[in-house]
Amino acid sequence: MENLTAVVRVSCTVFSVLMRVMLAVMFAIFIALVITRYFFSYSPSWSEEVSRFLLVWISMLGAAVLVVYQDHFALHMLVQKLSPKMKLVHSLVVQMVILIVCAVVFYYGIFFAFDARDVFASGSGLSMFWPKLSIPVGMGLMIFYVLVSIVDIIRLLGGAEQSIVPPQTLFMDSTFRQTEGEATTSQQEGRST
């Protein structure tokens, strides 16, 4: 299990760094676009397309990393009322549904990307294969991370003491999940109104 933890840690680190680099490139393109537009009255035709393609890749890689932490935006009101064991069962069911959806999108995403090999973006001249490839790549990564999450949940249901998933704070500054203190405060505020 230590090997799986190491793979998750290294892959999340690589994707986090890669997303930061892509974001920095997007920022540089936007700054260059503003400078060329307002000082030279010139807007490179490729700048908007490349930025959009980078944003798609950032979104798909970020979504994959969120899957391993089960941290996509969700409603947690009802789940918070479950017992710890039932929360794990709920997580297992949700992960199974996500696995099925990701597998279907992955399958069709491969055809979607390869069908666009001969289609080229008008401004940048890039093959549309590259931005569309983000779909099967992102879904493939999500499938891997969902499987890791399922293994982790099954281990925890079986009585394992510790999660095999490295701490989320290594890769992200925030979470969509409420902390226990926030949940208690929200419940008290709901009762007082």
N, C-alpha and C positions, 0 to 999 in steps of 0.2 A: 504494500500500500504506500510505502514511502516513495517508491518510484512514480506512482500515479500523482502523488502530491507534488513531487518535483516537476513532473511534466506540466501540471496545471500552473504551478508557480512560474516556470520559465515561459510558458506560452502566454500567460496573462501579462507578464512583464514585457515580452516582445511586442504584443499587440498594443499595450499601453504606450510604449515608446513610439511605435509606428504611428499610432493615432495622433500623438503629440507632434511628430514630425509633419504629418499630413496637415494638421491644423496650422502649424507654423508656415508651411508652404502656402496654404490658403490665405493666411494673413498677409504674407509677402506679396502674393498676387493682387490682393485687394488694395494694398498700399501702392503698389506699382500702377494699378489701374487708376486710382485717384490722382496720382502724380501725372501720369501721361494724359489723362482726360482733361484736367484743369490747367496744366501748364503747357501742354503741347497740342491740345485739341485732338488727341488720338486715343482711340480705345482699341486695344488688340482684340481681335474677334475670338481668339481662343481662350481668353482669360475667364470669361463666365462659364464656359463649358468645362474647363479643367477644374475650376472651383466646385462646380456641381458634381463632377465625377468623384472628386476627393471627398466631398461631403457624404456621398452614397457609401463609399468605402468605410469612412469613419463610422457611419451609422451601423453598418452591418458588423464591423469588428466590435464596436461597443456593445451592440445587442448580444453578441456571442459571449462576451465577458460577463454581462449582466445575468445571463442564463445560469452560469455556474453558482452564482450567489442568490439565485431566485429573487432577483431584485428589480424585475420589471415593475412598472407602475401598476398597482393593483389595489383593490379594496380589501382591507384587512379587518374590517369591523367584526364580521362573523367568525373569522378564523381565530381572532384573539380570545374568543370565549371557549374554544376547544381545549381539551386537556393536551399536555405535551405530546403524548403518544398519538392522539387524533390529529394534531397539527402535522406530525410526520406523515401519517397516512394521507392526509389532505395534500401535502407536498408531493407525495409519491404519485397520486392520481393526476395532479396538475402536470407533473413532469412527464408522465406517460402521454398525456394529451399533447403537450408541447413536442414531444418526440415524434408523434404521428404527423402533426402539422409540418414540422421541419422536414421530415422525410419526404412528404408529398411535394413541398415547395422546392426542396433540393432536386428531386427527380425532374420536375418541370423546369426548374431554373437552369439545368444543364442544357436542355434543348433551347431555352430562351437565349442563353448566352451564345451558343454555337450558331444559332440561326442569324445572329447579328454580325457574324465575322466579316461579311462583305458590305456592311453598312458603315459609312464613315460620317463622323460629326462634321458639320459644315465649317465651323470656325477653326477647330484644332486639327482636323484631318485624322484624328484617332479613330481606330476601329471601335465601333460600339460594343464589340466583344468585351473589351476591358472593363468598362463600367458595369456591364450586365453580368460579368463574371463574379462580381461582388455578391450576387444572390446565392449561387451554389456554394461559393466559398464560405460566406457567412452562415448559411444553413448547415453546411458540413461541420463547421466549428461548433455551432449550436448543438448539433446532434452529439458530437463528442462530449461537450460540457454537460448536456442533459444526461448522458450515460454515466458520467462521473458523478453527477448529482444523485442519480438513482442508486448507484452503488453506495454512495455515502448515506443516503436515507435508509437503505436496507441494512447497512451496518449499524446505524444508530437505532433502528427498530429492533435489531438483534441484541442490543445491549452494549454496543461499543461506547467507550468513554468519550472519544474525541473525534471530531470531524476530520476527514482527510483533505478538505478544502482549506487552502491557506487563508489567513485573515484578509478580509475585503479591504481593510484600510491600507494594505500594501499597494493597491492599484487604484483606489478611488477615494475621493475626499468626502463623499456624502452618500446617502442611501435614501431610497423612497420609503423604507420601512420605519415605522415609529419605534422609538425606544420604549421601554416599559414605563418610564416616567411620563412620556408624552401620551401614551395610551391611557394611563390612569387619569391624567389631567383632562384629556378629551372626554373620557367617560364621565368624570365629575361635572364638567361644563355642560354635557348633554343632559344630566340629571337636574341641574340647577335651572335650566331654561324651561 
